[in-house]
Amino acid sequence: MTSNHEVWRFKAREADRRHVEDSIRQGRHDVDCCTERKGSPHGLVCTKNQVSYARRVAQRWAASTI
């Protein structure tokens, strides 16, 4: 996934999709994953999120109010 793309689709067999999804989760990347059960093979849809950014903003805000 590049910096200017928010969504990436990976159509592959289940074992390959699971491997990619597990790698994303273990790396704690800011990406949400779900399986798109349309067509064959099914696809893994990965969408960027802003969890780390939101956490850093909250930490900075909390630090500035001390």
Secondary structure, DSSP 8 states (H G I E B T S, - for coil): --TT-SEEEEE--HHHHHHHHHHHHHTT-SEEEEEE-SSSS-EEEEEE--HHHHHHHHHHHHHHT-
